[in-house]
Amino acid sequence: MKTFGLLLSKYKNFLQLFLAGLFFLALGSANAQTKIKLGVDHLEDRKFDILKGKRVGLLTHPAGVNSKGLSTVLLLHRASEVNLTALFGPEHGIYGDEKASVPVDDKIDHRTNLPVYSLYGKFRKPTPKMLSGLDCLVIDLQDVGVRCYTYVSCMRYVMEACFEEGVEVVVLDRPNPLGGLKMAGPMIDPEWISYVGAFPMPFVHGMTIAELALWSKKTAGILKIEEKVRKNGKLTLIPMIGWRRSMTWPETGLNWLPTSPNIPTLDSVAGYPMTGLGAQLGSFKHGIGTKHPFRLLTFEGKTVGQVKRALEELKLKGLAYKIINSASPTGETTRGVYIVIENWTAWEPTEMAFAMMQLTARWQSPNPFQEAKKSEANLFNKHVGSTAWWNYLKSNGQNIDPANYLKQWEREVQAFRNQTIEFLIY
């Protein structure tokens, strides 16, 4: 297949942004010099050739738009070459207005009058009834490059169901907003594989959604279906044109659309792997409910000055800190420590999260890692993925230092990179 034959780009030096701290404030618009074509643009350029004569389903969300901002739903619905018959919605729903972890009901799309089957409600995996009458199911989801973000989990379950029912899967590719070079954090132990960690990969995985689909299609054991079914399943990838692994989002020339309620900006995309794990247990808050979700840190019982000084003493790579006031939508003001990415190249996306755990163990009594309920511990481990790290947290009281684990995870990340390089299509 032509799309599988694309050559892997030989990248040299990762372009450091002129002011990395401004990168995630730029919102990826006017200053970009490069314009890429998304998978959906490429499909349109091909005049929807691979969809002609087929009954089509579409899994997408509000960030699923072409480079001109037109919804993929409306694009396919209006195309005379496409027979769009059903829509499928992930977590947060097809309109993107549902809260995190809240089940979503089936409904009728008010734009097209097509049925919308929720894949974050009664069912996570499409049922045979949902897929009946479909020849192919198109996936157009904007991911954020982090293992626990559930859109890629949704894709995995869709691939499993479609292959079992003989329905072709078509993935329209989109950029990884963290770029294609950043990989970081622990691998996930098999016992913690779940909907917030559906793939055996690092916490920050460095792949596009189409590359993840290809890797899982070609690699035994990732899809939880019979090997014969996996091998016979039909997967078609529609790649981007012009995207390079070194690209940050502003370089694509694309506007950023919120992928979920708490990821409204590129600022929060970078914050998600930085602070999400660090606020799972304990008294750290990371700005949810303010204008700076995942980037504004406070700790109950500590002043913002104390938090800032403690973070500065840890000398985390590529980061700086400033104290700001951030308002909530209701007008309440939170004073906290805003995390600045000062050097994008040096920045390690997950180092901050484990530093937050280090400070939590030092500052909080009783120790939340030692006192966690089973349900809290399970949720924490499903996100972090490392039993060894959890056992270390529980057994060392206040004396936590993640340095050795971070080095070990760097080695595991490099091994993962070597294993998956054959599935990279850029």
Secondary structure as a PSIPRED ss2 file (coil, helix, strand):
# PSIPRED VFORMAT (PSIPRED V4.0)

   1 M C   1.000  0.000  0.000
   2 K H   0.000  1.000  0.000
   3 T H   0.000  1.000  0.000
   4 F H   0.000  1.000  0.000
   5 G H   0.000  1.000  0.000
   6 L C   1.000  0.000  0.000
   7 L C   1.000  0.000  0.000
   8 L C   1.000  0.000  0.000
   9 S C   1.000  0.000  0.000
  10 K C   1.000  0.000  0.000
  11 Y C   1.000  0.000  0.000
  12 K C   1.000  0.000  0.000
  13 N C   1.000  0.000  0.000
  14 F C   1.000  0.000  0.000
  15 L C   1.000  0.000  0.000
  16 Q C   1.000  0.000  0.000
  17 L C   1.000  0.000  0.000
  18 F C   1.000  0.000  0.000
  19 L C   1.000  0.000  0.000
  20 A H   0.000  1.000  0.000
  21 G H   0.000  1.000  0.000
  22 L H   0.000  1.000  0.000
  23 F H   0.000  1.000  0.000
  24 F C   1.000  0.000  0.000
  25 L C   1.000  0.000  0.000
  26 A C   1.000  0.000  0.000
  27 L C   1.000  0.000  0.000
  28 G C   1.000  0.000  0.000
  29 S C   1.000  0.000  0.000
  30 A C   1.000  0.000  0.000
  31 N C   1.000  0.000  0.000
  32 A C   1.000  0.000  0.000
  33 Q C   1.000  0.000  0.000
  34 T C   1.000  0.000  0.000
  35 K C   1.000  0.000  0.000
  36 I C   1.000  0.000  0.000
  37 K E   0.000  0.000  1.000
  38 L C   1.000  0.000  0.000
  39 G H   0.000  1.000  0.000
  40 V H   0.000  1.000  0.000
  41 D H   0.000  1.000  0.000
  42 H H   0.000  1.000  0.000
  43 L H   0.000  1.000  0.000
  44 E H   0.000  1.000  0.000
  45 D H   0.000  1.000  0.000
  46 R C   1.000  0.000  0.000
  47 K C   1.000  0.000  0.000
  48 F C   1.000  0.000  0.000
  49 D H   0.000  1.000  0.000
  50 I H   0.000  1.000  0.000
  51 L H   0.000  1.000  0.000
  52 K C   1.000  0.000  0.000
  53 G C   1.000  0.000  0.000
  54 K C   1.000  0.000  0.000
  55 R E   0.000  0.000  1.000
  56 V E   0.000  0.000  1.000
  57 G E   0.000  0.000  1.000
  58 L E   0.000  0.000  1.000
  59 L E   0.000  0.000  1.000
  60 T E   0.000  0.000  1.000
  61 H C   1.000  0.000  0.000
  62 P C   1.000  0.000  0.000
  63 A C   1.000  0.000  0.000
  64 G C   1.000  0.000  0.000
  65 V E   0.000  0.000  1.000
  66 N C   1.000  0.000  0.000
  67 S C   1.000  0.000  0.000
  68 K C   1.000  0.000  0.000
  69 G C   1.000  0.000  0.000
  70 L C   1.000  0.000  0.000
  71 S E   0.000  0.000  1.000
  72 T H   0.000  1.000  0.000
  73 V H   0.000  1.000  0.000
  74 L H   0.000  1.000  0.000
  75 L H   0.000  1.000  0.000
  76 L H   0.000  1.000  0.000
  77 H H   0.000  1.000  0.000
  78 R H   0.000  1.000  0.000
  79 A C   1.000  0.000  0.000
  80 S C   1.000  0.000  0.000
  81 E C   1.000  0.000  0.000
  82 V C   1.000  0.000  0.000
  83 N E   0.000  0.000  1.000
  84 L E   0.000  0.000  1.000
  85 T E   0.000  0.000  1.000
  86 A E   0.000  0.000  1.000
  87 L E   0.000  0.000  1.000
  88 F E   0.000  0.000  1.000
  89 G E   0.000  0.000  1.000
  90 P C   1.000  0.000  0.000
  91 E C   1.000  0.000  0.000
  92 H C   1.000  0.000  0.000
  93 G C   1.000  0.000  0.000
  94 I C   1.000  0.000  0.000
  95 Y C   1.000  0.000  0.000
  96 G C   1.000  0.000  0.000
  97 D C   1.000  0.000  0.000
  98 E C   1.000  0.000  0.000
  99 K C   1.000  0.000  0.000
 100 A C   1.000  0.000  0.000
 101 S C   1.000  0.000  0.000
 102 V C   1.000  0.000  0.000
 103 P C   1.000  0.000  0.000
 104 V C   1.000  0.000  0.000
 105 D C   1.000  0.000  0.000
 106 D C   1.000  0.000  0.000
 107 K E   0.000  0.000  1.000
 108 I E   0.000  0.000  1.000
 109 D C   1.000  0.000  0.000
 110 H C   1.000  0.000  0.000
 111 R C   1.000  0.000  0.000
 112 T C   1.000  0.000  0.000
 113 N C   1.000  0.000  0.000
 114 L C   1.000  0.000  0.000
 115 P E   0.000  0.000  1.000
 116 V E   0.000  0.000  1.000
 117 Y E   0.000  0.000  1.000
 118 S E   0.000  0.000  1.000
 119 L C   1.000  0.000  0.000
 120 Y C   1.000  0.000  0.000
 121 G C   1.000  0.000  0.000
 122 K C   1.000  0.000  0.000
 123 F C   1.000  0.000  0.000
 124 R C   1.000  0.000  0.000
 125 K C   1.000  0.000  0.000
 126 P C   1.000  0.000  0.000
 127 T C   1.000  0.000  0.000
 128 P H   0.000  1.000  0.000
 129 K H   0.000  1.000  0.000
 130 M H   0.000  1.000  0.000
 131 L H   0.000  1.000  0.000
 132 S C   1.000  0.000  0.000
 133 G C   1.000  0.000  0.000
 134 L C   1.000  0.000  0.000
 135 D C   1.000  0.000  0.000
 136 C E   0.000  0.000  1.000
 137 L E   0.000  0.000  1.000
 138 V E   0.000  0.000  1.000
 139 I E   0.000  0.000  1.000
 140 D E   0.000  0.000  1.000
 141 L C   1.000  0.000  0.000
 142 Q C   1.000  0.000  0.000
 143 D C   1.000  0.000  0.000
 144 V C   1.000  0.000  0.000
 145 G C   1.000  0.000  0.000
 146 V E   0.000  0.000  1.000
 147 R C   1.000  0.000  0.000
 148 C C   1.000  0.000  0.000
 149 Y C   1.000  0.000  0.000
 150 T C   1.000  0.000  0.000
 151 Y H   0.000  1.000  0.000
 152 V H   0.000  1.000  0.000
 153 S H   0.000  1.000  0.000
 154 C H   0.000  1.000  0.000
 155 M H   0.000  1.000  0.000
 156 R H   0.000  1.000  0.000
 157 Y H   0.000  1.000  0.000
 158 V H   0.000  1.000  0.000
 159 M H   0.000  1.000  0.000
 160 E H   0.000  1.000  0.000
 161 A H   0.000  1.000  0.000
 162 C H   0.000  1.000  0.000
 163 F H   0.000  1.000  0.000
 164 E H   0.000  1.000  0.000
 165 E H   0.000  1.000  0.000
 166 G C   1.000  0.000  0.000
 167 V C   1.000  0.000  0.000
 168 E E   0.000  0.000  1.000
 169 V E   0.000  0.000  1.000
 170 V E   0.000  0.000  1.000
 171 V E   0.000  0.000  1.000
 172 L E   0.000  0.000  1.000
 173 D C   1.000  0.000  0.000
 174 R C   1.000  0.000  0.000
 175 P C   1.000  0.000  0.000
 176 N C   1.000  0.000  0.000
 177 P C   1.000  0.000  0.000
 178 L C   1.000  0.000  0.000
 179 G C   1.000  0.000  0.000
 180 G C   1.000  0.000  0.000
 181 L C   1.000  0.000  0.000
 182 K C   1.000  0.000  0.000
 183 M C   1.000  0.000  0.000
 184 A E   0.000  0.000  1.000
 185 G C   1.000  0.000  0.000
 186 P C   1.000  0.000  0.000
 187 M C   1.000  0.000  0.000
 188 I C   1.000  0.000  0.000
 189 D C   1.000  0.000  0.000
 190 P H   0.000  1.000  0.000
 191 E H   0.000  1.000  0.000
 192 W H   0.000  1.000  0.000
 193 I C   1.000  0.000  0.000
 194 S E   0.000  0.000  1.000
 195 Y C   1.000  0.000  0.000
 196 V C   1.000  0.000  0.000
 197 G E   0.000  0.000  1.000
 198 A C   1.000  0.000  0.000
 199 F C   1.000  0.000  0.000
 200 P C   1.000  0.000  0.000
 201 M C   1.000  0.000  0.000
 202 P C   1.000  0.000  0.000
 203 F C   1.000  0.000  0.000
 204 V E   0.000  0.000  1.000
 205 H C   1.000  0.000  0.000
 206 G C   1.000  0.000  0.000
 207 M C   1.000  0.000  0.000
 208 T C   1.000  0.000  0.000
 209 I H   0.000  1.000  0.000
 210 A H   0.000  1.000  0.000
 211 E H   0.000  1.000  0.000
 212 L H   0.000  1.000  0.000
 213 A H   0.000  1.000  0.000
 214 L H   0.000  1.000  0.000
 215 W H   0.000  1.000  0.000
 216 S H   0.000  1.000  0.000
 217 K H   0.000  1.000  0.000
 218 K H   0.000  1.000  0.000
 219 T C   1.000  0.000  0.000
 220 A C   1.000  0.000  0.000
 221 G C   1.000  0.000  0.000
 222 I C   1.000  0.000  0.000
 223 L C   1.000  0.000  0.000
 224 K C   1.000  0.000  0.000
 225 I C   1.000  0.000  0.000
 226 E C   1.000  0.000  0.000
 227 E H   0.000  1.000  0.000
 228 K H   0.000  1.000  0.000
 229 V H   0.000  1.000  0.000
 230 R H   0.000  1.000  0.000
 231 K H   0.000  1.000  0.000
 232 N H   0.000  1.000  0.000
 233 G C   1.000  0.000  0.000
 234 K C   1.000  0.000  0.000
 235 L E   0.000  0.000  1.000
 236 T E   0.000  0.000  1.000
 237 L E   0.000  0.000  1.000
 238 I E   0.000  0.000  1.000
 239 P C   1.000  0.000  0.000
 240 M C   1.000  0.000  0.000
 241 I E   0.000  0.000  1.000
 242 G C   1.000  0.000  0.000
 243 W C   1.000  0.000  0.000
 244 R C   1.000  0.000  0.000
 245 R C   1.000  0.000  0.000
 246 S C   1.000  0.000  0.000
 247 M C   1.000  0.000  0.000
 248 T C   1.000  0.000  0.000
 249 W H   0.000  1.000  0.000
 250 P H   0.000  1.000  0.000
 251 E H   0.000  1.000  0.000
 252 T H   0.000  1.000  0.000
 253 G C   1.000  0.000  0.000
 254 L C   1.000  0.000  0.000
 255 N C   1.000  0.000  0.000
 256 W C   1.000  0.000  0.000
 257 L C   1.000  0.000  0.000
 258 P C   1.000  0.000  0.000
 259 T C   1.000  0.000  0.000
 260 S C   1.000  0.000  0.000
 261 P C   1.000  0.000  0.000
 262 N C   1.000  0.000  0.000
 263 I C   1.000  0.000  0.000
 264 P C   1.000  0.000  0.000
 265 T C   1.000  0.000  0.000
 266 L H   0.000  1.000  0.000
 267 D H   0.000  1.000  0.000
 268 S H   0.000  1.000  0.000
 269 V H   0.000  1.000  0.000
 270 A H   0.000  1.000  0.000
 271 G H   0.000  1.000  0.000
 272 Y H   0.000  1.000  0.000
 273 P H   0.000  1.000  0.000
 274 M H   0.000  1.000  0.000
 275 T H   0.000  1.000  0.000
 276 G C   1.000  0.000  0.000
 277 L H   0.000  1.000  0.000
 278 G H   0.000  1.000  0.000
 279 A H   0.000  1.000  0.000
 280 Q C   1.000  0.000  0.000
 281 L C   1.000  0.000  0.000
 282 G C   1.000  0.000  0.000
 283 S C   1.000  0.000  0.000
 284 F E   0.000  0.000  1.000
 285 K E   0.000  0.000  1.000
 286 H C   1.000  0.000  0.000
 287 G C   1.000  0.000  0.000
 288 I C   1.000  0.000  0.000
 289 G C   1.000  0.000  0.000
 290 T C   1.000  0.000  0.000
 291 K C   1.000  0.000  0.000
 292 H C   1.000  0.000  0.000
 293 P C   1.000  0.000  0.000
 294 F C   1.000  0.000  0.000
 295 R C   1.000  0.000  0.000
 296 L E   0.000  0.000  1.000
 297 L E   0.000  0.000  1.000
 298 T E   0.000  0.000  1.000
 299 F E   0.000  0.000  1.000
 300 E C   1.000  0.000  0.000
 301 G C   1.000  0.000  0.000
 302 K C   1.000  0.000  0.000
 303 T C   1.000  0.000  0.000
 304 V H   0.000  1.000  0.000
 305 G H   0.000  1.000  0.000
 306 Q H   0.000  1.000  0.000
 307 V H   0.000  1.000  0.000
 308 K H   0.000  1.000  0.000
 309 R H   0.000  1.000  0.000
 310 A H   0.000  1.000  0.000
 311 L H   0.000  1.000  0.000
 312 E H   0.000  1.000  0.000
 313 E H   0.000  1.000  0.000
 314 L H   0.000  1.000  0.000
 315 K C   1.000  0.000  0.000
 316 L C   1.000  0.000  0.000
 317 K C   1.000  0.000  0.000
 318 G C   1.000  0.000  0.000
 319 L E   0.000  0.000  1.000
 320 A E   0.000  0.000  1.000
 321 Y E   0.000  0.000  1.000
 322 K E   0.000  0.000  1.000
 323 I E   0.000  0.000  1.000
 324 I E   0.000  0.000  1.000
 325 N E   0.000  0.000  1.000
 326 S E   0.000  0.000  1.000
 327 A E   0.000  0.000  1.000
 328 S C   1.000  0.000  0.000
 329 P C   1.000  0.000  0.000
 330 T C   1.000  0.000  0.000
 331 G C   1.000  0.000  0.000
 332 E C   1.000  0.000  0.000
 333 T E   0.000  0.000  1.000
 334 T E   0.000  0.000  1.000
 335 R E   0.000  0.000  1.000
 336 G E   0.000  0.000  1.000
 337 V E   0.000  0.000  1.000
 338 Y E   0.000  0.000  1.000
 339 I E   0.000  0.000  1.000
 340 V E   0.000  0.000  1.000
 341 I E   0.000  0.000  1.000
 342 E C   1.000  0.000  0.000
 343 N C   1.000  0.000  0.000
 344 W C   1.000  0.000  0.000
 345 T C   1.000  0.000  0.000
 346 A C   1.000  0.000  0.000
 347 W C   1.000  0.000  0.000
 348 E C   1.000  0.000  0.000
 349 P C   1.000  0.000  0.000
 350 T C   1.000  0.000  0.000
 351 E H   0.000  1.000  0.000
 352 M H   0.000  1.000  0.000
 353 A H   0.000  1.000  0.000
 354 F H   0.000  1.000  0.000
 355 A H   0.000  1.000  0.000
 356 M H   0.000  1.000  0.000
 357 M H   0.000  1.000  0.000
 358 Q H   0.000  1.000  0.000
 359 L H   0.000  1.000  0.000
 360 T H   0.000  1.000  0.000
 361 A H   0.000  1.000  0.000
 362 R H   0.000  1.000  0.000
 363 W H   0.000  1.000  0.000
 364 Q C   1.000  0.000  0.000
 365 S C   1.000  0.000  0.000
 366 P C   1.000  0.000  0.000
 367 N C   1.000  0.000  0.000
 368 P C   1.000  0.000  0.000
 369 F C   1.000  0.000  0.000
 370 Q C   1.000  0.000  0.000
 371 E C   1.000  0.000  0.000
 372 A C   1.000  0.000  0.000
 373 K C   1.000  0.000  0.000
 374 K H   0.000  1.000  0.000
 375 S H   0.000  1.000  0.000
 376 E H   0.000  1.000  0.000
 377 A H   0.000  1.000  0.000
 378 N H   0.000  1.000  0.000
 379 L H   0.000  1.000  0.000
 380 F H   0.000  1.000  0.000
 381 N H   0.000  1.000  0.000
 382 K H   0.000  1.000  0.000
 383 H H   0.000  1.000  0.000
 384 V H   0.000  1.000  0.000
 385 G C   1.000  0.000  0.000
 386 S C   1.000  0.000  0.000
 387 T H   0.000  1.000  0.000
 388 A H   0.000  1.000  0.000
 389 W H   0.000  1.000  0.000
 390 W H   0.000  1.000  0.000
 391 N H   0.000  1.000  0.000
 392 Y H   0.000  1.000  0.000
 393 L H   0.000  1.000  0.000
 394 K H   0.000  1.000  0.000
 395 S H   0.000  1.000  0.000
 396 N C   1.000  0.000  0.000
 397 G C   1.000  0.000  0.000
 398 Q C   1.000  0.000  0.000
 399 N C   1.000  0.000  0.000
 400 I C   1.000  0.000  0.000
 401 D C   1.000  0.000  0.000
 402 P C   1.000  0.000  0.000
 403 A H   0.000  1.000  0.000
 404 N H   0.000  1.000  0.000
 405 Y H   0.000  1.000  0.000
 406 L H   0.000  1.000  0.000
 407 K H   0.000  1.000  0.000
 408 Q H   0.000  1.000  0.000
 409 W H   0.000  1.000  0.000
 410 E H   0.000  1.000  0.000
 411 R H   0.000  1.000  0.000
 412 E H   0.000  1.000  0.000
 413 V H   0.000  1.000  0.000
 414 Q H   0.000  1.000  0.000
 415 A H   0.000  1.000  0.000
 416 F H   0.000  1.000  0.000
 417 R H   0.000  1.000  0.000
 418 N H   0.000  1.000  0.000
 419 Q H   0.000  1.000  0.000
 420 T H   0.000  1.000  0.000
 421 I H   0.000  1.000  0.000
 422 E H   0.000  1.000  0.000
 423 F H   0.000  1.000  0.000
 424 L C   1.000  0.000  0.000
 425 I C   1.000  0.000  0.000
 426 Y C   1.000  0.000  0.000
